[in-house]
C-alpha cells in the first residue's frame, strides 16, 4: 500500500510558532523503585513539543511511541523517580522531532501513603504526585517534582468577626472569647508545590507531602470516627488560615528544607480553597526561585 502524503510537513500558511503541541491524557502504569520495594503508579501523561512557524503540523504519533517505549520498559527496569523517566522521554522526543527546539512531559499519578488518624489508627491516605520536565535543544533540562494535597482550612476572617459579635453579645465572656477559637466556616483546600530538582539533588515526595499538610489548618482523612472528627475540627479552628497563609507557610518550609538548592532553581506553590459560604473559591499562587525567596 503506497504511503499517503505527509501533511504535517507541509508549509503552514499562517506563519505562527506553536509553543506546545502534543497529546494529553495517556494512561500508563509506571514502576518506581522505593526504599521499601517497587511501587506501581497508575499515571496520566501529557507529552508536548514546540512547532516552528513554517510547519503545518506535528507528528503526534511519535509522542505516543516515545511514551510507550520509555514507560513500558519500567515494568522490567523500574525507575528511581518520575523526573528521571520524564527526562528520558524529553530527550527522545527531541530526537524524533528534529524540527522541535523544546519538549515537555507532564506526569501525574495517585499515591497512597500510610498515615495515623488523630486517634492513632493507621490509614492509607491518597495524594497526587506530579512531575514536569522541560528540555531544550541547547541541552538545558529542567526537572520538577511535586505533590498535590487535599486538606482543611478554617477562615480566620469570619472567626474574628464572630468573636467580636460574641464579645458584644456576651460581655461577661469577653476574656474567655479572647483566649479560645470560636466558630467559623470551613474550606476544603487543595494545595500544590512543585520544585525544580537540580541534577545533583533529590527530593522525596513524602517530605513534600509533610510540608504541605503542615501548612494547612488541618490534614483530612478518608475515615474518621466521632472523636477523630472532633480532633480535626478543633485542630483546624485552633490554626485558621487564608490561602495566602498556606502559600507563604509552604514557601517558608521549602526554603528551610532545601536550603542548599541553587538560587536559580524554581519553586511553584498554589493553594485553592473551596468556599462553603460563597459560590466562588479562594486562590493564591507564587511562582519564584530560591534566590528570590532568600532575597
N, C-alpha and C positions, 0 to 999 in steps of 0.2 A: 504493500500500500504506500503510495507516494506521501512524503511529508507535506503538511499544509504550510502556507506562508507564515513566517514568524512575524506576527502582527506587532508584538511587543517591541521589536527592534526598529519599527518604522519611525520616521521623524515626527515629532509632535508639532502640530500646527500652532498650539498655544505654548509659547516659549516660557514656561514657568517651572522652576525646580520644585520637586515634591520632597518635603522634609522626611516623612516616614510613609512607607507603603509596605504592605505585607499581609500576614494572616494573623487572626486572633482566635483565641478560644480552642487551641489544640489541646486535647486531653491525653496525658501520658502518665504512666507510673514511673517514678524515679527512685532508684535505690541509693540511699545515702549512708555512709559509714558514720556510726556514732560510737562513743567510748564503750557503751554497753551492748553494742551489736548493730547490725544493719537495720535500717528503717525504710519502709516503702512509703513514699509520699505520692498521693494522687494529685497531680499537678495540672494547672492550666497555664498554657504557654502562648505568649504573643511574640511574633518574630517580624522584624522590620529591617529594611534598608532604605537609603535615600535614592532618589531618581533624578538624573540630570535633566536639564530643561529641554534638551533636544530629543529625548527618548520617549516614545508614546506610552509604554507600559513596562512594568516589572515582571520578571519571570517568577511568579509566586509559588509555582510547584517546587522550585529549588528550596524555598524556605521550609516547606513540609518535608522534603527529602533530607535536608540537614537535620531537622528536628528528629526524624526517625533514626537516622544513622547514629547520632550522638547520644540521644536519650535512651534508645533501646539497648545500647551497649551497657548501660548501667545495671541491667539485670545480671550480667555476668561480671562486670567490673564496677562496683559501687564507687561513687564519687565522694569526696570529702565534704562538699558543700554545693549549694545551688549556684553560688557565684562562680565556682570552678567550672561547672557544667555550662553555664551561660557564656563564659569567656571562650570556651572551646567552640561553641556554636557561632559566636560572633566572628571569630577568626575564619571559620569555614564559610560563613556567609559572604565575607569579602572575597574569598577565593572564587566562589561560584558566581557572584555578581561582580564581574570585572569592571562594570560601569559605575558601581557604587563607591562612595567615599566614606560611608558611615553605615554601621549596623547596630542593631539593638535587640536584646532579648529580655523579655519580662516574664518572670515565673512566679506564680503564687500557688500555695498548697495548704490544705488543712494540716494542723499539727496538734497532737494531743500530748499533754504533759500532766503528770500526777501532781496534784496539789492537795493540801489538807484543808478541809472545811473548817469554819470557825470553831466547831466542836472537836476538831482533831481527826475526824474520819477522813481517810484518803478518797480522792475522787479524780477521775480522768477529765481534765478540762480542755476545751477546744480553743485553739488560737489559729491565726493565719501567719505563715511566714512568706516572705516575698523577696525576690532578687531582681536586680536590673543590672545589665552590663551594656556599656556603650563602647564600641570600638571604632577607631578612625583609621583611614588608610595611611596616615602618618605614623602609625604604630602605637598611638596612645590608646590605652584601655582603662576605662573607669568601671569599677565593680562596686555594687551596692548590695547590702543585705539589710533586711528589716523585718518588723513584725507589726501586726495589727491586733489590738487587744480591745475587747468589749468589757466595759466596767460601768461603774455608777458614780454620778456626780450629784451633789446636793447644792442647790443655788444659795450662795451667801447673801445676795441682794434681798431676796424675799425673806430670808431668815432675819435679817436686821430690821426689815420693815415690820415683821410680825413681833419681834422683840420690843420695838418702840410702841406699837399699839398695845401690847400686853402690859407694858410698864405704865402706860397711862390708865388703862382699864383696871389694873390691879396694882396700885401704888405700893401696897404692903409687900408685894412680891418682887419689887424692882431690884433689890440687891441680889436675890436668888436668880432672877432672869439674866442678870449681867454675867453670872458665872456659868450658866447652863446653855447648851444648844436648845433652840426651840424649833417648832415645825417649819418646814419649807418644802418646796416641790423638788421631786427627784427627776433626774435625767439619765436615760441610758446613753452612755458615752462610747464612742468608737475612736480610738487614737492610734496613730501610726508613727513609727520612727524608721527612717532609712539612713544608713550610714555608709559613706564611701569607704571601702576597705583597701588600704594601701597594700602593695604587693607583698611586703614582709610582715603584715599583721593578720590577725584573725579576730573574728567577732563571733561569740557564742550567742545563738538566738535565745537561749534560756536567760542570759543576762539582760538582753533587750526586753524580754517579757517582764522581768523583775523591775526594770527601770520604769516601764510604762505603768504597770499595775500599782507601783508605789507612788506614782504621781497623780493618781485618781483619788476621788473621795473614798472609794472602796472598791475592791475587786467584786465580781459577781461569780456565781457558781451554778452548775447545772441542777443540782438538787439541794434543797435546804429544808431542814425541819424547823419547827417553830422557834426554838432557842437560837438556831443559826440565823434565821431570818432577822430576829431581833438584833443580833450582834451586827449584822451587815448594815441594818438601818441606823443603829446607834453610831457605828464607826463612821458612816458617811456624814451624818449630821454633826459629828464632832470634828469633821475635816471638810467643810464646804469648799467648793472650787468652781471658779469660772473656767471656761475653755482656755482663756488666756493664761490662767494659773497653771493649767495642765501642761501647756506647751512650754512655758518657762521652767517648770519643775523638771520636765523631761530633758530640756537643754542643759540644765544645771547638772543633772545626774550623768548625762552623756559626757559632758566636759570633764567631770571628775573621774569617771570610769576609764575614759580613753585619753588621758592627759598627755600621752606620748604620741598621739596622732599628729601628722604634719599640719601646718596652717592651711594648706590648700585642699585638704580633704573636706568633702561636702557633707552636710547634715540637713535632712529634711524632716520636719515634725509637723503633723497636723492633727487636730482634735475636733470632733463634731459631737455635739450633744443633741439628742432628740428631745425637744422640749415637751413637757407634759401639760403646760397650761397655755402654750402658744401653738399656732398652726405652722410655725416655721421652726427651723433648727438654729443652733448657735455654732459658729465655726471660727477657728483660729489656725494660723499656719506660720511657720518660719522656715525659709529656705536660706541656708547660710553656709559658712565654712568654719572650721575650728579656729582659724585665725581671727575672723570677725568676732566670734564668741569670746576669745581671750582678750580682744581689744576692748 
